[in-house]
């Protein structure tokens, strides 16, 4: 900014405004200018001058302005507004105008004070005097404990195409490869059983005459999209053969070529992947978990065809296509029945405190594996899943991941498990002899070290730098202001929090009132989150209730059907449902069969609560609804956040400062000795200019509306990256 072009008096007020051609104008002051200091905004000044329309001339639009008082430069840079009134013209100036320039910036996860310092240093000529906030760290805070089927359902959102199995007290893997022996596992066999040490289990089926067939029933517990369905046969063709391969009685491949050596070969295509068209369809349809499928191999003419084993598999995972029966006719080691590696991650748990450390304790059914580089891992992410901190599962299956002093503090937590397959039994009388068991997580507990360090998560800005700093300050309870050192002229942005700096205000020179409000103080609260959909399968027990995975089911949200036939059943005619406790009863005079398997789809409400331990006669806060919370753990953490804020009373103060003593700096006016606030620092909530005085409204603590709004903002930020 320009410096004075005239002599500046050592007393009183002096104002300069630059016009065209480098000419400097000095307005005639009618009265002392009025300072308008501001926090989280730009300082302003109101200057009454002799009435004239001169200042309306375009040359003074956004003109450089300099103001001195008692020979000291004031933090004003530019003429912003001109107002013509009866008997006078009012000039309004503003300082820190570099902050009005636009900026575009994206934050994934950053400490707010560091983000503010970088913005100031990179986009302005001002010094960034940024105070690192005083932070408290609460260690070993329990975030979630997962032990039951309902817990796992609440914490994990599983797609119907994922090979993920949630059962009673575990999360693990479904079979992704249906491998069958032609002799042992076929449901129809019109061929001839032959023996040789080259066959799995020592036996195979030979089809020789027209109409000879072997049929396999294929069942999967999850949906495999048709583009990921693979079919392999371990077979051999000797001489002329005419073999049809059929899926649900529809032919999808045909074989008439010689294949003298027994080996695995792919049906339907020469390779799983085509450069031109991506994955190729084999059977032409998804594998539906709600019904059985049938793979038939049929001789349509005289043949000499031998089938040993078949495999229908999910091509997204890798398998060992073992072709050696040990020379003794033992069962083949592969293909394995379960995926080689699946990463399972939980729902995001949003937190309003920063995660700076954590610990994950998990119990697994096994940590051995039959696949290279597929040892189970446990881990968590405080970066919305962008990367996970992982640890190898221990040999005793009681696994712990402990991470302190995280380089990147986070605003949420996710748990992740890398699961694979295990099982190795050379004497097993069934194919495969390896990889026939899945890894399962049987329970886990997640704790974290939580810091009061304010952070910004998943936020982008395209706005003026002033507005960006405003938003950052509001998110972290910071206060900032533009300053100009009256002696050196150095310009700076001061960034701090309540109580971190000494005040310039003498309490004896101001009038004030302080109000203490204990009406919202509470020790416990319940939080109801959003509705989630779930489909549960259950076996009817006529006249007796059967437990469902969830409680707090929403009334009238339930639909019951037969998963195979699609037949729907009527509430209160065929079944009754206990919504609160999550139980369903098939009625004796209804259409449902005893011991039959059925499917119920419903909506359930997530829920969590928190209470301060050891408090006699705890004060219960009314239940809160936060529809954006998608898991019980998120609801429980929200309840904990609410009580942490509401355990102490709120204070509100109003301070009236005479104009002659009001300082430009209000960032320091946050901790005034003599104000009875229990030693806590005050946050400026409003600045109001009145004739001859400035009125500050200050406060300590947040009301329930502000707490809920903060939680919803954090959830929204996390959701943008989920």
C-alpha positions in Angstrom: 0.0 0.0 0.0 1.1 3.6 -0.6 2.6 5.7 2.1 1.7 9.3 3.1 2.4 12.0 0.4 2.0 14.8 2.9 3.2 15.7 6.4 1.2 13.8 9.0 0.3 15.7 12.1 1.4 14.2 15.4 -2.0 14.7 17.0 -5.6 14.4 15.9 -6.9 12.7 12.8 -5.5 12.9 9.3 -7.0 11.3 6.1 -5.6 11.0 2.6 -7.3 9.6 -0.5 -5.6 9.1 -3.8 -7.2 10.4 -7.0 -6.2 10.5 -10.7 -2.7 11.4 -11.9 -1.2 10.6 -8.5 -3.0 13.5 -6.8 -3.7 13.1 -3.1 -6.8 14.6 -1.6 -7.2 15.5 2.1 -10.9 15.7 3.1 -12.2 18.3 5.6 -13.2 16.4 8.7 -16.4 17.5 10.5 -15.9 15.2 13.5 -13.6 12.5 14.7 -13.9 9.3 12.6 -15.5 6.3 14.2 -13.5 3.1 14.4 -15.4 -0.1 13.5 -13.2 -3.0 14.6 -14.3 -6.4 13.6 -13.4 -10.0 14.3 -13.4 -12.6 11.5 -13.9 -9.7 9.1 -12.2 -6.6 7.8 -11.9 -3.4 10.0 -13.8 -0.3 8.8 -13.9 3.3 9.6 -16.7 6.0 9.3 -15.4 9.5 8.5 -17.8 12.5 8.4 -16.5 15.2 6.1 -17.8 18.5 4.7 -20.8 17.9 2.4 -19.7 17.7 -1.2 -20.5 15.4 -4.2 -16.8 15.5 -5.1 -16.3 12.0 -3.6 -18.9 10.5 -5.9 -16.5 11.0 -8.9 -15.5 7.7 -10.5 -11.8 8.5 -9.8 -12.5 7.8 -6.1 -14.1 4.4 -6.6 -12.0 1.9 -4.6 -9.4 4.6 -4.2 -6.4 4.1 -1.8 -7.1 5.6 1.6 -4.7 6.2 4.5 -5.8 7.3 8.0 -3.7 8.4 10.9 -4.7 9.2 14.5 -2.1 10.9 16.7 0.5 10.3 14.0 -0.1 6.5 14.0 -1.3 4.8 10.9 -4.6 3.1 11.2 -5.5 -0.3 9.6 -7.4 1.2 6.7 -6.5 0.8 3.0 -9.3 1.7 0.7 -12.3 3.9 0.3 -15.3 1.6 -0.1 -18.5 3.7 0.2 -19.6 7.3 -0.1 -22.9 8.4 1.5 -24.4 11.9 1.0 -26.4 13.1 4.0 -28.0 16.3 5.2 -25.2 18.6 6.0 -22.3 16.1 5.5 -20.8 13.4 3.4 -19.8 10.2 5.1 -16.8 8.3 3.8 -16.4 4.6 4.7 -13.0 2.9 4.5 -11.9 -0.6 4.9 -8.6 -2.4 5.7 -7.1 -5.7 4.7 -8.5 -5.5 1.2 -6.1 -8.2 -0.1 -8.4 -10.6 1.6 -11.2 -9.7 -0.8 -9.4 -11.5 -3.7 -10.8 -14.8 -4.8 -9.1 -18.1 -3.9 -9.9 -21.7 -4.9 -8.7 -24.4 -2.6 -9.5 -28.0 -1.6 -9.0 -29.7 1.8 -9.0 -33.4 2.3 -8.0 -33.4 6.0 -6.0 -30.5 7.6 -5.6 -28.8 10.9 -7.6 -25.6 10.5 -4.9 -23.2 11.9 -2.4 -24.6 9.5 -4.8 -24.2 6.6 -5.4 -20.6 7.6 -1.6 -19.9 7.9 -0.9 -21.4 4.4 -3.7 -19.3 2.8 -2.5 -16.1 4.3 1.1 -16.7 3.4 0.4 -17.9 -0.2 -2.2 -15.4 -1.2 -1.4 -12.1 0.7 1.5 -9.9 1.5 0.5 -10.0 5.1 2.4 -11.7 7.9 0.5 -14.7 9.3 0.7 -14.5 13.1 -1.2 -17.8 13.8 -1.4 -19.2 17.3 -1.5 -23.0 17.5 -4.5 -23.9 19.5 -4.2 -25.3 23.0 -5.4 -28.9 22.7 -6.5 -31.5 25.1 -6.2 -35.2 24.3 -8.5 -37.8 25.7 -6.9 -41.2 25.4 -8.5 -44.7 24.9 -12.0 -43.5 24.2 -14.2 -46.4 23.2 -15.6 -45.8 19.8 -17.4 -49.1 19.1 -17.5 -52.6 20.4 -18.9 -55.2 17.9 -19.8 -58.7 19.0 -23.3 -59.7 17.7 -24.8 -60.2 14.3 -26.8 -57.0 14.8 -23.6 -55.1 15.6 -22.0 -56.3 12.4 -25.0 -55.5 10.3 -25.1 -52.0 11.8 -21.4 -51.3 11.2 -21.0 -52.8 7.7 -22.9 -51.9 4.6 -22.6 -55.0 2.3 -23.7 -55.0 -1.4 -25.5 -58.0 -2.7 -22.6 -58.7 -5.1 -20.0 -58.8 -2.2 -18.9 -62.3 -1.0 -19.3 -61.1 2.6 -21.0 -63.3 5.1 -22.5 -61.8 8.3 -23.6 -64.5 10.8 -24.2 -64.9 14.5 -21.2 -63.1 16.0 -19.0 -62.8 13.0 -18.2 -61.2 9.6 -16.4 -63.4 7.1 -16.4 -64.6 3.5 -18.8 -66.5 1.4 -17.8 -69.2 -1.0 -16.8 -67.6 -4.4 -16.0 -70.9 -6.2 -18.4 -73.8 -6.4 -16.1 -76.7 -7.1 -17.6 -80.2 -7.5 -16.3 -83.7 -8.1 -18.1 -85.4 -11.0 -18.5 -88.7 -9.1 -19.1 -87.4 -5.5 -21.0 -84.2 -6.0 -23.2 -84.6 -9.1 -27.0 -84.8 -8.6 -27.5 -86.8 -11.8 -25.1 -89.2 -13.5 -25.9 -91.4 -16.5 -22.2 -91.9 -17.4 -19.7 -94.6 -16.5 -17.5 -94.2 -13.4 -13.8 -94.8 -14.3 -10.8 -94.9 -12.1 -7.2 -93.6 -12.5 -4.6 -91.9 -10.2 -4.8 -88.8 -12.5 -8.3 -88.1 -11.4 -9.3 -86.1 -8.3 -10.3 -88.7 -5.7 -9.2 -91.4 -8.2 -12.5 -91.4 -10.1 -14.1 -89.6 -13.0 -17.2 -89.9 -15.2 -17.1 -91.0 -18.9 -19.9 -90.1 -21.3 -20.0 -92.4 -24.3 -23.5 -92.6 -25.6 -26.1 -90.1 -26.8 -28.0 -88.9 -23.8 -25.4 -89.7 -21.2 -25.2 -86.8 -18.8 -23.8 -85.5 -15.5 -25.6 -82.6 -13.7 -24.4 -80.4 -10.9 -26.5 -78.2 -8.6 -24.9 -74.7 -8.1 -25.8 -72.5 -5.2 -24.2 -69.2 -4.2 -25.2 -67.1 -1.2 -24.6 -63.8 -3.0 -25.2 -62.4 -6.5 -22.4 -62.7 -9.1 -23.0 -60.4 -12.1 -22.9 -62.3 -15.4 -19.8 -60.6 -16.6 -17.9 -62.1 -13.6 -19.2 -65.7 -13.9 -16.5 -68.2 -15.0 -16.9 -71.9 -15.7 -14.0 -74.3 -15.8 -14.1 -78.1 -16.4 -11.3 -80.5 -15.7 -11.9 -83.0 -18.5 -10.4 -85.0 -21.4 -11.8 -85.8 -24.9 -10.6 -88.9 -26.7 -11.5 -89.0 -30.3 -14.7 -87.7 -31.8 -17.2 -86.4 -29.2 -20.3 -84.3 -29.3 -20.7 -82.6 -25.9 -23.2 -79.9 -24.9 -22.7 -77.7 -21.8 -25.9 -76.3 -20.4 -26.8 -73.7 -17.8 -30.3 -74.2 -16.5 -31.0 -76.4 -19.5 -29.8 -73.8 -22.0 -26.7 -74.5 -24.0 -23.9 -72.0 -23.6 -20.9 -74.0 -25.0 -20.2 -77.0 -27.2 -17.2 -79.2 -27.4 -16.2 -81.6 -30.2 -12.4 -81.2 -30.2 -9.7 -83.6 -29.0 -8.1 -82.9 -25.6 -5.9 -85.9 -24.9 -4.5 -84.7 -21.6 -6.8 -84.1 -18.6 -6.6 -80.5 -17.5 -8.8 -77.5 -16.6 -10.2 -75.5 -19.5 -12.5 -72.5 -19.7 -15.9 -72.8 -21.2 -17.6 -70.2 -23.3 -14.5 -68.3 -24.4 -10.8 -68.7 -24.9 -10.0 -66.2 -22.2 -11.8 -64.3 -19.5 -10.8 -60.9 -20.9 -11.2 -59.4 -24.3 -9.2 -56.4 -25.4 -12.2 -55.1 -27.3 -15.1 -55.7 -25.0 -13.9 -56.2 -21.5 -15.1 -59.3 -19.5 -17.2 -61.6 -21.7 -20.4 -63.2 -20.7 -20.3 -67.0 -20.2 -23.7 -68.2 -19.1 -25.6 -65.0 -20.1 -27.2 -64.2 -16.7 -26.3 -63.3 -13.1 -26.0 -66.0 -10.6 -29.0 -65.3 -8.3 -28.7 -66.4 -4.6 -32.4 -66.9 -4.3 -32.5 -70.0 -6.4 -30.5 -73.0 -7.3 -28.8 -73.2 -10.7 -27.8 -76.3 -12.7 -24.8 -77.1 -14.8 -25.4 -80.0 -17.2 -22.9 -81.8 -19.4 -24.7 -83.9 -22.0 -23.5 -86.2 -24.8 -25.5 -85.4 -27.9 -23.9 -88.2 -29.9 -21.4 -91.0 -29.6 -18.5 -89.7 -27.6 -15.5 -90.5 -25.6 -15.5 -87.7 -23.0 -14.3 -87.8 -19.5 -15.2 -85.2 -16.8 -13.4 -85.2 -13.5 -14.4 -81.9 -11.8 -16.2 -78.6 -12.5 -15.9 -75.2 -11.0 -18.3 -72.2 -11.3 -16.5 -69.2 -9.9 -16.4 -65.5 -9.4 -13.7 -64.2 -11.7 -12.9 -61.2 -9.6 -10.8 -63.4 -7.4 -7.8 -65.7 -7.9 -7.6 -69.5 -7.5 -5.1 -72.3 -7.9 -6.1 -74.5 -10.7 -4.4 -77.6 -9.4 -3.9 -80.4 -12.0 -1.9 -82.9 -10.1 -3.7 -85.6 -8.0 -0.4 -86.6 -6.3 0.0 -89.7 -8.5 -2.2 -91.5 -6.0 -5.6 -90.3 -6.9 -5.9 -87.9 -3.9 -8.3 -85.0 -4.1 -6.9 -81.9 -5.8 -5.7 -79.0 -3.7 -7.6 -76.5 -5.8 -9.4 -74.5 -6.9 -10.0 -73.0 -3.4 -13.6 -72.4 -2.4 -13.1 -68.9 -1.0 -11.6 -65.6 -2.4 -7.8 -65.1 -2.2 -8.2 -61.6 -0.6 -11.2 -59.4 0.2 -11.0 -56.0 1.9 -14.0 -55.4 4.2 -14.5 -51.9 5.5 -17.0 -50.6 8.0 -19.3 -47.6 7.8 -17.7 -44.2 8.6 -18.0 -43.1 12.2 -18.0 -39.2 12.1 -16.3 -37.5 15.1 -16.2 -33.9 16.1 -12.8 -34.3 17.7 -9.7 -35.1 15.8 -8.4 -38.7 15.9 -4.7 -38.6 16.8 -4.2 -42.2 17.8 -6.1 -45.5 17.9 -6.2 -49.1 18.9 -8.1 -52.0 17.3 -8.5 -55.3 19.1 -10.0 -58.1 17.0 -10.6 -61.9 17.4 -10.3 -64.0 14.3 -11.1 -67.7 13.7 -7.7 -68.2 12.2 -4.7 -66.3 10.9 -3.2 -69.0 8.8 -3.6 -68.9 5.0 -3.0 -71.2 2.0 -2.4 -68.3 -0.3 0.8 -66.2 -0.6 0.6 -62.6 0.6 -2.9 -63.2 2.0 -2.3 -63.2 5.7 -5.3 -61.5 7.4 -4.8 -57.9 8.3 -6.7 -55.6 10.6 -6.6 -51.8 10.3 -8.4 -48.5 10.6 -8.6 -45.3 8.7 -8.9 -41.8 10.0 -8.8 -40.5 6.4 -12.2 -41.6 5.1 -10.6 -44.8 3.7 -8.0 -43.0 1.5 -5.5 -45.1 3.3 -5.5 -47.6 6.2 -3.1 -48.2 8.9 -2.8 -52.0 9.0 -1.2 -54.7 11.1 -0.7 -58.4 10.5 -3.1 -60.6 12.5 -1.3 -62.4 15.3 -0.7 -66.1 15.3 -3.0 -66.6 18.2 -5.9 -64.9 16.3 -6.2 -62.3 19.1 -5.0 -59.4 17.0 -4.1 -55.8 18.0 -3.3 -52.8 16.0 -2.0 -49.9 18.0 -1.2 -46.5 16.4 -0.1 -43.5 18.3 0.8 -39.9 17.2 -0.8 -40.1 13.8 0.8 -37.9 11.2 -2.6 -36.9 9.9 -5.3 -36.2 12.5 -8.6 -37.4 11.2 -12.3 -36.4 11.6 -13.8 -39.9 11.4 -12.9 -43.6 11.7 -13.4 -46.7 9.6 -12.4 -50.2 10.5 -11.0 -52.6 7.8 -10.1 -56.2 7.6 -8.2 -58.1 4.8 -9.7 -61.6 4.8 -8.7 -64.7 2.8 -9.0 -68.4 3.0 -7.4 -71.2 5.0 -7.7 -75.0 5.5 -5.0 -77.5 4.4 -5.8 -81.2 4.8 -4.1 -83.7 2.4 -6.4 -86.5 3.8 -9.6 -84.6 3.1 -12.0 -86.8 1.1 -13.4 -84.0 -0.9 -12.1 -81.4 -3.5 -10.5 -79.0 -2.6 -7.9 -80.1 -0.1 -6.8 -76.5 0.5 -8.6 -73.2 1.0 -11.9 -74.7 2.1 -12.4 -72.5 5.1 -13.0 -68.7 5.3 -11.4 -66.2 7.6 -13.9 -64.6 10.0 -13.7 -61.7 12.4 -15.6 -62.8 15.5 -15.6 -59.5 17.5 -13.6 -56.3 17.7 -13.2 -53.2 19.9 -12.1 -49.8 18.5 -10.7 -47.1 20.8 -9.2 -43.8 19.9 -7.2 -40.9 21.2 -9.3 -37.8 20.6 -7.9 -34.3 20.4 -9.6 -30.9 20.6 -7.4 -29.9 17.6 -9.9 -28.3 15.1 -9.6 -29.9 11.6 -11.2 -29.3 8.2 -12.4 -32.4 6.3 -13.5 -32.8 2.7 -14.2 -29.2 2.0 -13.6 -27.1 -1.2 -13.8 -23.3 -1.5 -14.1 -20.9 -4.4 -14.7 -17.6 -2.7 -13.0 -14.6 -1.4 -10.1 -15.2 1.0 -12.1 -13.3 3.7 -15.1 -15.6 3.4 -12.8 -18.7 3.4 -11.1 -17.5 6.6 -14.5 -16.7 8.1 -15.7 -20.3 7.5 -12.5 -21.8 8.8 -12.7 -19.7 12.0 -16.3 -20.6 12.6 -15.6 -24.3 12.2 -12.8 -24.2 14.8 -13.9 -21.5 17.2 -11.0 -19.3 16.1 -11.0 -15.5 15.8 -8.9 -13.5 13.4 -8.4 -9.9 12.4 -6.4 -7.7 10.1 -3.8 -5.5 11.8 -1.3 -2.8 10.8 1.4 -2.0 13.3 1.2 1.7 14.0 5.0 2.1 14.4 6.5 -0.3 11.8 3.6 -0.3 9.3 3.8 -4.2 9.2 0.5 -5.7 8.1 -0.6 -9.0 9.5 -3.5 -11.4 10.1 -3.8 -12.3 13.7 -5.3 -15.8 14.3 -6.0 -17.1 17.7 -8.6 -18.6 20.1 -10.4 -17.3 23.0 -8.1 -16.8 26.0 -4.8 -17.3 24.2 -3.8 -13.6 24.3 -3.8 -10.9 26.8 -6.5 -8.3 26.7 -6.0 -4.6 26.1 -9.3 -3.8 27.8 -9.5 -2.7 31.4 -12.6 -4.0 33.0 -12.9 -0.8 35.0 -13.4 1.2 31.8 -16.3 -0.9 30.5 -19.8 -1.8 31.6 -20.9 -5.4 31.4 -23.4 -8.1 32.4 -22.7 -11.8 32.8 -25.4 -14.5 32.7 -24.9 -18.1 33.7 -27.4 -20.6 32.2 -27.5 -24.2 33.6 -30.8 -25.1 32.1 -29.3 -27.5 29.5 -26.7 -29.2 31.7 -27.1 -32.9 31.3 -25.3 -36.2 32.1 -27.0 -38.6 29.6 -28.8 -38.5 26.2 -30.1 -40.9 23.6 -29.6 -40.2 19.8 -31.8 -41.7 17.1 -30.2 -41.8 13.6 -31.4 -42.4 10.1 -33.3 -45.4 8.7 -31.4 -48.3 7.2 -32.7 -51.0 4.9 -32.0 -54.7 5.6 -33.1 -58.0 4.2 -33.0 -60.9 6.7 -33.6 -64.6 6.1 -35.3 -66.6 8.8 -36.6 -70.1 9.3 -40.3 -70.2 10.4 -41.2 -71.8 13.7 -45.0 -71.8 13.6 -46.4 -70.1 16.7 -43.0 -69.2 18.1 -41.2 -65.9 17.6 -37.8 -65.9 15.7 -35.2 -63.2 16.4 -34.2 -60.8 13.6 -30.8 -59.1 13.3 -32.2 -55.7 14.2 -34.3 -54.1 16.9 -36.2 -50.8 16.5 -37.8 -51.8 13.2 -39.9 -49.1 11.7 -43.6 -49.9 11.8 -45.2 -51.1 8.6 -41.9 -51.1 6.8 -41.8 -54.9 6.6 -42.3 -57.2 3.6 -42.1 -61.0 3.9 -41.8 -63.2 0.9 -40.7 -66.6 -0.2 -37.2 -66.1 -1.8 -37.7 -68.9 -4.3 -41.3 -68.4 -5.5 -41.6 -64.7 -4.8 -44.9 -65.2 -3.0 -45.6 -62.4 -0.5 -47.3 -62.9 2.9 -49.7 -60.7 4.8 -48.9 -59.1 8.1 -51.2 -60.2 10.9 -52.6 -63.0 8.7 -49.6 -65.0 7.9 -47.1 -63.5 10.5 -46.8 -61.0 13.3 -43.8 -58.8 14.0 -42.5 -57.2 17.2 -41.0 -54.0 15.9 -39.3 -52.8 19.1 -37.6 -56.1 19.9 -37.0 -57.3 16.3 -38.9 -60.7 16.4 -41.2 -62.3 13.8 -43.8 -65.1 14.3 -45.3 -67.3 11.6 -49.0 -67.8 12.5 -50.5 -71.3 12.6 -53.5 -70.3 10.5 -51.4 -68.5 7.9 -49.9 -69.7 4.6 -46.3 -70.1 5.8 -44.8 -73.5 6.4 -43.1 -74.7 9.6 -39.3 -74.9 9.1 -39.6 -73.0 5.8 -37.1 -70.4 4.9 -38.4 -66.9 4.3 -37.1 -63.4 3.6 -38.2 -60.2 5.4 -37.2 -56.8 4.2 -37.6 -53.8 6.6 -36.3 -50.5 7.7 -34.7 -50.1 11.1 -33.6 -47.0 13.0 -30.0 -46.6 14.2 -29.6 -45.7 17.9 -27.0 -44.9 20.4 -26.7 -43.4 23.9 -24.2 -42.1 26.3 -24.1 -41.4 30.1 -21.4 -40.1 32.3 -20.4 -42.9 34.6 -20.5 -42.5 38.4 -23.1 -39.7 38.5 -25.9 -40.1 41.0 -29.3 -38.9 39.8 -28.0 -38.2 36.3 -29.8 -35.4 34.4 -31.3 -36.8 31.2 -31.4 -34.6 28.1 -34.4 -35.1 25.8 -33.7 -37.6 22.9 -32.2 -36.1 19.8 -32.9 -37.1 16.1 -30.0 -36.8 13.7 -31.1 -38.5 10.5 -27.7 -38.3 8.8 -26.2 -40.8 11.2 -26.1 -44.2 9.5 -24.9 -46.6 12.3 -25.3 -47.3 16.0 -21.7 -46.4 16.6 -22.1 -43.0 15.0 -25.2 -42.4 17.1 -23.3 -43.3 20.3 -20.5 -41.0 19.4 -22.9 -38.2 18.7 -24.5 -38.8 22.2 -21.1 -38.6 23.7 -20.3 -35.3 22.0 -23.5 -33.8 23.1 -22.9 -34.7 26.8 -19.3 -33.5 26.7 -20.6 -30.1 25.6 -23.6 -29.9 27.9 -21.9 -31.0 31.1 -20.9 -27.4 31.9 -23.1 -24.3 32.1 -23.2 -21.7 29.4 -22.2 -18.1 30.0 -23.3 -15.1 28.0 -21.9 -11.6 28.5 -22.5 -8.2 27.1 -19.7 -5.6 27.2 -20.1 -2.0 26.4 -16.8 -0.1 25.5 -16.7 3.7 25.1 -15.6 4.8 21.6 -12.6 6.6 22.9 -11.2 3.4 24.5 -12.2 0.8 21.9 -9.1 -0.8 20.4 -8.7 -1.9 16.8 -7.8 -5.3 18.1 -10.7 -7.3 19.4 -8.9 -10.7 19.1 -7.3 -9.9 22.4 -10.5 -8.9 24.1 -11.6 -12.5 24.8 -10.3 -13.0 28.3 -11.0 -10.1 30.5 -9.9 -10.2 34.1 -12.8 -9.4 36.4 -15.5 -11.0 34.4 -17.1 -13.8 36.5 -17.1 -16.8 34.0 -15.4 -19.4 36.1 -12.0 -18.6 34.6 -13.2 -19.6 31.1 -12.4 -17.5 28.0 -15.2 -15.8 26.1 -15.9 -16.0 22.4 -17.1 -12.9 20.6 -20.5 -13.7 19.0 -21.4 -10.2 17.8 -20.1 -6.7 17.5 -22.6 -3.8 17.4 -21.7 -0.2 16.8 -23.8 2.4 18.7 -23.3 6.1 19.0 -20.2 6.7 21.0 -19.7 3.1 22.0 -19.1 -0.5 20.8 -21.2 -3.4 22.3 -19.7 -6.9 22.3 -21.8 -10.0 22.8 -19.7 -12.8 24.1 -20.4 -16.4 25.2 -19.0 -19.7 26.5 -20.4 -23.0 25.5 -22.8 -24.2 22.8 -26.5 -24.9 22.9 -28.0 -28.1 21.7 -28.9 -26.6 18.3 -25.3 -25.5 17.7 -23.9 -29.0 18.7 -26.3 -30.8 16.4 -25.5 -28.5 13.5 -21.7 -29.1 14.1 -22.3 -32.9 14.1 -24.4 -32.7 10.9 -21.7 -30.6 9.2 -19.1 -33.2 10.0 -21.2 -36.0 8.8 -21.9 -34.2 5.6 -18.2 -33.6 5.1 -17.4 -37.2 5.7 -20.2 -38.4 3.4 -18.9 -36.5 0.4 -15.9 -38.9 0.3 -17.6 -42.1 1.3 
